[in-house]
Amino acid sequence: MAELPYHHDWPLAFEARMGIRLHWFGRYAGYPDWSVERSRLMGDMVCFFFVERESCWVEVNGVRWVLKAGDLMVVQGGDEFFMGHDPRRPHTSLSAALALERSNEANLLRQCVFERRTSLAEPDRYVAEFEKVLASFGSRSERRDLLIAGAIAQWLAVLLDMISPGRGIGFSEHSTPVDRILAAEQWAMARLADSIAIKEWAGAVGLNSDYFARVFRRHTGRRPMEWLNERRLQRASQLLLSSRQSLMEIAERCGFRCPFYLSKQFKRHYGQSPAEYRRTPPPAPSEPGIAKGDREVR
């Protein structure tokens, strides 16, 4: 009898190791008192802000823009911004902030060169794709994470096709502080299971420890070790829902020295023990159609 080939010898059709971190995604409709206080977007985030009806104004890094229905504004990590509108004619907007990770790359979107403002040629199509994501958050399926991730990926693919961003340059000695922080995030994400010291982390992107800590907090809103702990907890939450690994195994994979310490940190961050979290998947957003907070979908 002839030997049969193994299935893994067949040509690979497709492979993607990607993660989506979503900090908000929602429709903000017709609130007269709507405004966004002066803020700085976390270094690894990209925000897409689309005006669905009426108009508003946005100031980014000291430059003021007036946006009308159909306009898309892109705010990237490190940008300072604040927003407002005429309360007599409140606008409606669709807003999302996310990071798109691939393998060990912290955010593919931060490698794109976006126009600050674009008038979308197909605004109705954009709204339709956005609403598919909003609908996915209401799912009670056991495959809810897959449904949400698929809807987000489809929405993002349509958006990028519409605006066709260019590609930026990679990290180098002459990179800006934001580029260095993104490179530092990428470096740490590839080593979540390891013990990471500030000196080693800063040195990986050519900075001394004190300056690295200041710049990191300025561009992410977190101290380096706070940010690292959040990423480790996010990875642990994903493994709890997507695998049958023991808490000890998950602790080792996420860089916690023991399962008891992971449990303590996890409950402080999520309000549930790892066992409770595994038994009860995260609930749908409390307000229909709006997803807020620190959410990771893989």
N, C-alpha and C positions, 0 to 999 in steps of 0.2 A: 504493500500500500504506500503510495507516494505521501511524503510529508506535506501537511497543509500549512499554508502561510499563516502567521499570526495577524490578527486584525490590526495591531499597531504598526505593521509593516506597510499598511496601505498609505497612499499619499495623504498628507494632512490637508483637509479641506478648509478649515478656518480655526483660528485660535485668538482669543482676546482675553487678557487678564486686566480688567478695568474695574475701577471703583468710582462711585459717585458720592460726593459729600455735599449735602444740600442744607443750607442754613435758612433759607426761606423760599417759598414758592406760593404765590397767591395773587388774587385780584383784590384791589383796594378801590372800592366803588363809592364815589359820590359823598365823601365825608367833608362837610364844609370846613371843619377845623383841622384837616389833614396837613401835616408838615413833617419834615424829617430834620431833626436838630443836626448841627454840624458834627460830622462823624468821620472816621477813617475806616475804610474797608480793610479787613484782614488781608495780610500779604498774599495768601494763596487763593483768595476768592476772586471771582469775576461776577459782576452784577449786570443783568440785562433788564433794563427798565423801559417798558413799552407803553405809550399813551394810547388808550383805546378810545376815549371820548374826551372832548373839550381840550384844554391845554393846561400846562403848568410850567414852572421854571425850575432849573437845576443849576447850581453853581458847583463846578468841579475845579479844584486847585486854583481858585480865584477867578475862573472864567465863567461868566453867566450865559446860559443857554435857555431859549424859550422853545418848548416842545409842543407841537400840535398833534392832533390825532393822527396815528400812523407812524409817528417817529419812534425810533429805538435809540436809547442812550446806553452806552457801555461804560461802566465804572469798574476799574481794575484795582487789585490789591495795592494798598498804600495811598490811593487817591483820597483826598479830603473832599467832602461834598455836603451840601444840604439842599433841601427842596421845599417848595411851597406852591400855592396856587391862589387864584381869586376865590374866596369862599362864597361869593355870589354865584359863581359858575364852577362848582366842584368837578374835578376831572375824575376819570376812571383809568386805572393803570394796572398792568400785569407786570409783576416784578419777581425776579428769581436771582438768587446768589448761590453759586456752587463751585466746586472744584472737581475736575475730571482727572482721575489718576490712571496711569497705565504702568503695570509692573512696578518699577521703583521711581517713576517720574511723578513729582508732587502734583502738578497741574498742567495738563496739556494746553488748556485754554490760555494760560499765562504765556505760552510760547507763541501765541497768535498776535498779529498786529491788527487791532480793530480801529475802524473809524469811530470817533467819539459819538457822532450822531449820524443816523441813517434813516431815510424815509423808506419804509418797506414797500416794495412794489406789490406784494400780495398780503396786505394786512389781515384779510379775512382768513386766509390759510394759516397764518401764524396764530391767530386767536383760536382756531379750531384745534391745532396741535396742542396749544397751551391748555385748553379745556380738557383734552384727553388725559393730561397729567393730573389735573385737579380731580377728575372723576376717579382716577386710579387710587387716590388716597382714601376714598370711601370703601374700597374693597374689603370684604371680610374673608377672602379666600386664604387658604393655607399657603398659597403661592403669591401672597400680596407683595412681597419684596420684589419678586420677578416682574410682576405686573407694573409696579411703580418704576423700576429700573428701565424696563422696556419702553414705557411711555416717555420717560425723561430722555432716553437715548434717541427716540424718534423725533421728539420736539427739537432737541439740540441739533440733530442732523439736518432737519428742515431749515432751522434758523441759519446754520453755518452755510448751507447751500445758498440761502437768500443773500447773505452779506459778503460771502467769499473773503474772509480775512486773509492777510498775508502771513508769512512766517517770520518770527524774530530770530535773533542770533542766540547761540547758546551761552552758557556761563564761561567767563574768562577773567583774567586778572583785571580787566578794565570794566567789569560789570558794575551796574548800579547796586546800591544797598538792597533794593527789592530783589534783584536777580540773585544776590548772594543769599538772602533769606530763603528764597524759593529753592536754591540749590541745597541749603542746609536742611530744609524740610525733606527734600528728596533723599538726601544722605541718611537722615534719621529714619525715614519710613522703611528703608531697606535693612535697618538694623534694630527693629523694635524688640526683638528677642534678646538683644545684647545689652550689657551694661554700658551706658553712654555717659561720659564725663564732659562737662562744659568745655574744658580746655581742648579736648580731642575734637569735639563737635565744631567749635569755633575755628580750630586750625584747618578743618576740612574745607572751609571756604575762605581761608586766608585772612582771618580776623583774630584779634586778641579777645580774650574771654570777656572783659568788661565792656568793650565796644560792641561785641556780638550780642551780649545780653540787652544792652540799651536799644540797639537797632532792631533786634528781634521783637522786643515788646512794642516798639513804635509801629512796626508794620503788621503785627498779628494781634495786638491787644492782649497778649499773654507773655508771661515770663517763659523762657525756653523750657524749663522742666514742667511747668503747668501745661504747656502745649503738648509736650511729649507724653505726659500722663493721660491727657484727653485722647490722643491718638491710640494709645495702648488700650484704653478702656473701650474705644470704638471698635478696635479690632477684636477685643474680647467679646463684645456684644454680638458682633457678626458671627463669630465662631460658636457662640452659645446657640444661636438660631439656626445655623447652617450645618452643624456637625454634631456628632455624638461623643466628641472628645470629653474626657474628664476635666474637672476644674483644675487639677494639677497640670495636665497637659496644656490647657489653655493658658494658664499662668506662665508656664515656661515659654510658650510661643509669643507671648505678649510682653515679656520682660519683667514680670513680677517675681519677686524672690520666693514667694510661697503662695499657695491658694488662699490662705487666711488673709493675707495682706490684700490680695486681689478682691476678695469678698468685701472687705472693709471699704476699700476705695470705690468699688462698684456701687455699693449701696449708697454711699455718700453722693455719688454723681447721678445715679439713675433713680434713687429712691426705692430700689428693690434689690433683694439679694440675687446673685446669679441664678440660683435655682428658681426663684419666683419669676425672673425675667425669661428664663427658658420655657417655663410652663405657660406664661402669658405674654404673647407677642405684643409689641408696642401698639397702643390704641391709635385709632384714626385721630386726626386733628380735632380739637374741640369745636372749632368753627368750620363748618363745611366749606371745602374748597380752598382752605388756607393751611399751609404747612409751615410751621415756625420752629425755631430752635435748632439744636445741633443734631442733625439726622444724617445717618449714613446708610446708603443703599448699595448693595453689591450683588 
